[in-house]
Amino acid sequence: MESPLVVGVDGSDPALEALDWAVDEAVHHGLPLRVVHASLWERYEGVVPSWTTDRPPGQVLAEHVVATAAERARRRAPGLGVTTAVLAEEPAAGLLAEARTAAAVVVGSRGRGAFAGLLLGSVGLVVAARSPGPVVVVRGDRYALESRHGRVLLGVGEHGADAAAVRFAFREAAVRDAELDAVRAWRRPAHTPAGHPLLTGDGGGPDERHATGLLERLLEPAREHPGVRLRRSTVEGPAHRVLTERSAAADLLVVGARRRAGPLGLELGRVAHRALHHASCPVAVVPRREPEGAEADR
């Protein structure tokens, strides 16, 4: 059976934006859509009159949320295969369980009850940090959500863990008929001696050349997608700042993440963490498991 694209819903506006984005994504890739709501019923006691059904009121509300979302998905894409699930679990735990058999998991940037000061809801953060597969946190303006820019932005990091993210980004660009903007940021040395190429106008010296070489090596999957329009860039500056600025002209930002064996914690590198909180477009976090004791993602 083909792995579905899973989207988490809770009835909030960000979740509906994530649902619409997930519907379009499922159509792009020819995948079925699985609409999931996970919650603990007791949180909703008293919201729906108990005399309306023999089932717990919280379950009634959860089933209504899912049914409404599924109907919205079918109206948006009438030929799309849609299944639903209502899980009596904590939202993050439920979505992580679904992630084991999903092509990817899609969540909104915030959900019901999120504190106003949080840029990213706790469910999205936990799922993005712990999922064994790709997670997309849907955020951004209408141009990005409706894929009007025609560009997928790929942040290329230092480690081979980015290989999975590179492949993911090429597939996204291919199905969208979009340009792939692959970016590798590099940093200017803190103490540049006199006569160094940075001061004489001869470019970025060995640091920029290293970034360029790394970018070329990690873009090997380009040969599998000859029709993808590829733009390569090496940019001086902190990677998180470079990517969040360039995300304003992108429909999707793809970043890698490393998963170490052993007990799971919040395993997001600084770049992915900043992107999830500040990017101007949806962010896909694509993990690759690393041996226990491997160096954390930077």
For each residue, the residues with C-beta under 8 A, 3 or more apart:
1:
2: 31 32 103
3: 31 101 102 103
4: 26 31 32 33 34 83 101 102 103
5: 22 25 26 29 31 32 33 34 102 103 104 106
6: 34 36 95 98 99 102 103 104 105 106
7: 18 19 22 33 34 35 36 69 105 106 107
8: 15 18 36 37 38 91 94 95 105 106 107 108 123 127
9: 15 16 18 19 35 36 37 65 66 69
10: 15 37 39 65 91 111 112
11: 15 16 65 68 69 112
12: 15 16 108 110 111 112
13: 16 17
14: 17 18 108 109 110 111 121 138 139
15: 8 9 10 11 12 18 19 69 107 108 111
16: 9 11 12 13 19 20 69 72 108
17: 13 14 20 21 108 138 145
18: 7 8 9 14 15 21 22 106 107 108 109 138
19: 7 9 15 16 22 23 35 69 72 73
20: 16 17 23 24 72 76 145
21: 17 18 24 25 106 136 138 145 282
22: 5 7 18 19 25 26 33 73 106 136 138
23: 19 20 26 27 33 73 76 77 80
24: 20 21 27 28 76 77 147
25: 5 21 22 28 29 31 104 106 136
26: 4 5 22 23 29 30 31 32 33 77 80
27: 23 24 30 77 80
28: 24 25 175 176
29: 5 25 26 103 171 175
30: 26 27
31: 2 3 4 5 25 26 103
32: 2 4 5 26 80 81 82 83
33: 4 5 7 22 23 26 73 80 81 82 83
34: 4 5 6 7 82 83 84 85 98 102
35: 7 9 19 66 69 70 73 82 83 84 85
36: 6 7 8 9 66 84 85 86 87 94 95 98
37: 8 9 10 62 65 66 69 85 86 87
38: 8 86 87 88 89 90 91 93 94 95
39: 10 43 44 58 62 87 88 89 90 91
40: 43 58 88 89 90
41: 44 45 56 57 58 59 62 88
42: 45 58
43: 39 40 58
44: 39 41 47 48 57 58 61 62
45: 41 42 56 57 58
46: 57
47: 44 57 58 61
48: 44 52 57 58 60 61
49: 52 57
50: 57
51:
52: 48 49 57 60
53: 57 60
54:
55: 59 60
56: 41 45 59 60
57: 41 44 45 46 47 48 49 50 52 53 60 61
58: 39 40 41 42 43 44 45 47 48 61 62
59: 41 55 56 62 63 86 88
60: 48 52 53 55 56 57 63 64
61: 44 47 48 57 58 64 65
62: 37 39 41 44 58 59 65 66 86
63: 59 60 66 67 86
64: 60 61 67 68
65: 9 10 11 37 61 62 68 69
66: 9 35 36 37 62 63 69 70 84 85 86
67: 63 64 70 71 84
68: 11 64 65 71 72
69: 7 9 11 15 16 19 35 37 65 66 72 73 84
70: 35 66 67 73 74 82 84
71: 67 68 74 75
72: 16 19 20 68 69 75 76
73: 19 22 23 33 35 69 70 76 77 80 82
74: 70 71 77 78 80 82
75: 71 72 78
76: 20 23 24 72 73 80
77: 23 24 26 27 73 74 80
78: 74 75
79:
80: 23 26 27 32 33 73 74 76 77
81: 32 33
82: 32 33 34 35 70 73 74
83: 4 32 33 34 35
84: 34 35 36 66 67 69 70
85: 34 35 36 37 66 98
86: 36 37 38 59 62 63 66
87: 36 37 38 39 94 97
88: 38 39 40 41 59
89: 38 39 40 93 94 97
90: 38 39 40 93 94
91: 8 10 38 39 94 95 111 123
92: 95 96 122 123 126 127 130
93: 38 89 90 96 97
94: 8 36 38 87 89 90 91 97 98
95: 6 8 36 38 91 92 98 99 105 107 123 127 131
96: 92 93 99 100 126 127 130 131
97: 87 89 93 94 100
98: 6 34 36 85 94 95 101 102 105
99: 6 95 96 102 105 127 131 132 133 135
100: 96 97 132 133
101: 3 4 98
102: 3 4 5 6 34 98 99 105 133
103: 2 3 4 5 6 29 31 133 134
104: 5 6 25 133 134 135 136 284
105: 6 7 8 95 98 99 102 127 131 133 134 135 136
106: 5 6 7 8 18 21 22 25 135 136 138
107: 7 8 15 18 95 111 121 123 124 127 128 135 136 137 138
108: 8 12 14 15 16 17 18 111 121 124 137 138 139
109: 14 18 119 120 121 124 137 138 139
110: 12 14 114 118 120 121 124
111: 10 12 14 15 91 107 108 114 121 123 124
112: 10 11 12
113:
114: 110 111 118 121 122
115: 118
116:
117:
118: 110 114 115 121 122
119: 109 277 278
120: 109 110 124 125 137 139 276 277
121: 14 107 108 109 110 111 114 118 124 125
122: 92 114 118 125 126
123: 8 91 92 95 107 111 126 127
124: 107 108 109 110 111 120 121 127 128 137 276
125: 120 121 122 128 129 266 268 276
126: 92 96 122 123 129 130 266
127: 8 92 95 96 99 105 107 123 124 130 131 135
128: 107 124 125 131 135 137 257 268 272 276 285
129: 125 126 257 265 266 267 268
130: 92 96 126 127 264 266 267
131: 95 96 99 105 127 128 134 135 285 287
132: 99 100 259 287 289
133: 99 100 102 103 104 105 287
134: 103 104 105 131 168 284 285 286 287
135: 99 104 105 106 107 127 128 131 284 285
136: 21 22 25 104 105 106 107 252 282 283 284 285
137: 107 108 109 120 124 128 276 282 283 285
138: 14 17 18 21 22 106 107 108 109 145 282
139: 14 108 109 120 279 280 281 282 283
140: 143 144 145 247 279 280 281 282
141: 144 145 280
142: 145 146 148
143: 140 146 148 149 251
144: 140 141 147 148 149 247 250 251 252 280 281 282
145: 17 20 21 138 140 141 142 282
146: 142 143
147: 24 144 150 176 178 251 252
148: 142 143 144 251
149: 143 144 178 249 250 251 281
150: 147 176 177 178 179 251
151: 178 179 180 181 249 250 251
152: 169 172 173 176 178 179 180 181 250 251 252 254
153: 181 183 243 246 247 250 252 253 254 281
154: 165 166 169 180 181 182 183 253 254
155: 165 183 185 239 243 253 254 255 256 271 275
156: 162 166 182 183 184 214 215 218 219
157: 161 162 239 255 256 269 271 297 298
158: 214 298
159: 162 256 258 297
160: 163 218 288
161: 157 164 165 256 257 258 287 288 290 297
162: 156 157 159 165 166 218 256
163: 160 166 167 218 221 288
164: 161 167 168 256 286 287 288
165: 154 155 161 162 168 169 254 255 256 284 286 288
166: 154 156 162 163 169 170 182 218 219 220 221
167: 163 164 170 171 221
168: 134 164 165 171 172 254 284 286
169: 152 154 165 166 172 173 180 182 254 284
170: 166 167 173 174 180 221 222 224 225 228
171: 29 167 168 174 175 225
172: 152 168 169 175 176 178 252 254 284
173: 152 169 170 176 177 178 179 180 225 228 229
174: 170 171 177 225 227 228
175: 28 29 171 172
176: 28 147 150 152 172 173 251
177: 150 173 174
178: 147 149 150 151 152 172 173 229 251
179: 150 151 152 173 228 229 230 231
180: 151 152 154 169 170 173 228 229 230 231
181: 151 152 153 154 231 233 246 250
182: 154 156 166 169 215 219 230 231 232 233
183: 153 154 155 156 233 234 235 242 243 246
184: 156 211 212 214 215 233 234 235
185: 155 211 234 235 236 237 238 239 242 243
186: 204 207 208 210 211 234 235 236
187: 207 236 237 238
188: 192 198 204 207 236
189: 192 196 198 207
190:
191:
192: 188 189 196 198 199
193: 196
194: 199
195: 199 200
196: 189 192 193 199 200 205
197: 200 201 202 203 204 205
198: 188 189 192 202 203 204 205
199: 192 194 195 196
200: 195 196 197
201: 197
202: 197 198 205
203: 197 198 208
204: 186 188 197 198 207 208 209 211 234 236
205: 196 197 198 202 208 209
206: 209 210
207: 186 187 188 189 204 210 211
208: 186 203 204 205 211 212 234 236
209: 204 205 206 212 213
210: 186 206 207 213 214
211: 184 185 186 204 207 208 214 215 234
212: 184 208 209 215 216 234
213: 209 210 216 217
214: 156 158 184 210 211 217 218
215: 156 182 184 211 212 218 219 232 234
216: 212 213 219 232
217: 213 214 220
218: 156 160 162 163 166 214 215
219: 156 166 182 215 216 222 230 232
220: 166 217 223
221: 163 166 167 170 224 225
222: 170 219 225 226 228 230
223: 220 226
224: 170 221
225: 170 171 173 174 221 222 228
226: 222 223
227: 174
228: 170 173 174 179 180 222 225
229: 173 178 179 180
230: 179 180 182 219 222
231: 179 180 181 182
232: 182 215 216 219
233: 181 182 183 184
234: 183 184 185 186 204 208 211 212 215
235: 183 184 185 186 242
236: 185 186 187 188 204 208
237: 185 187 241 242
238: 185 187 241 242
239: 155 157 185 242 243 271
240: 243 244 270 271 274 275 278
241: 237 238 244 245
242: 183 185 235 237 238 239 245 246
243: 153 155 183 185 239 240 246 247 253 255 271 274 275 279
244: 240 241 247 274 275 278 279 280
245: 241 242 248
246: 153 181 183 242 243 249 250
247: 140 144 153 243 244 250 253 275 279 280 281 283
248: 245 280 281
249: 149 151 246
250: 144 149 151 152 153 181 246 247 253 280 281
251: 143 144 147 148 149 150 151 152 176 178 281 282
252: 136 144 147 152 153 172 281 282 283 284
253: 153 154 155 243 247 250 275 279 281 282 283 284
254: 152 153 154 155 165 168 169 172 283 284 286
255: 155 157 165 243 269 271 272 275 283 284 285 286
256: 155 157 159 161 162 164 165 272 285 286 287 288 297
257: 128 129 161 267 268 269 272 285 286 287 288 297
258: 159 161 267 269 287 288 289 290 294 296 297
259: 132 264 267 287 288 289 290
260: 267 289 290 291 292 293 294 296
261: 289 290 291 292
262: 292
263:
264: 130 259 267
265: 129
266: 125 126 129 130
267: 129 130 257 258 259 260 264 287 296 297
268: 125 128 129 257 272 273 276 285 297
269: 157 255 257 258 272 273 296 297 298
270: 240 273 274 297 298
271: 155 157 239 240 243 255 274 275 297 298
272: 128 255 256 257 268 269 275 276 283 285 297
273: 268 269 270 276 277
274: 240 243 244 270 271 277 278
275: 155 240 243 244 247 253 255 271 272 278 279 283
276: 120 124 125 128 137 268 272 273 279 283 285
277: 119 120 273 274
278: 119 240 244 274 275
279: 139 140 243 244 247 253 275 276 282 283
280: 139 140 141 144 244 247 248 250
281: 139 140 144 149 153 247 248 250 251 252 253
282: 21 136 137 138 139 140 144 145 251 252 253 279
283: 136 137 139 247 252 253 254 255 272 275 276 279
284: 104 134 135 136 165 168 169 172 252 253 254 255
285: 128 131 134 135 136 137 255 256 257 268 272 276
286: 134 164 165 168 254 255 256 257
287: 131 132 133 134 161 164 256 257 258 259 267
288: 160 161 163 164 165 256 257 258 259
289: 132 258 259 260 261
290: 161 258 259 260 261 294
291: 260 261 294
292: 260 261 262
293: 260
294: 258 260 290 291
295:
296: 258 260 267 269
297: 157 159 161 256 257 258 267 268 269 270 271 272
298: 157 158 269 270 271
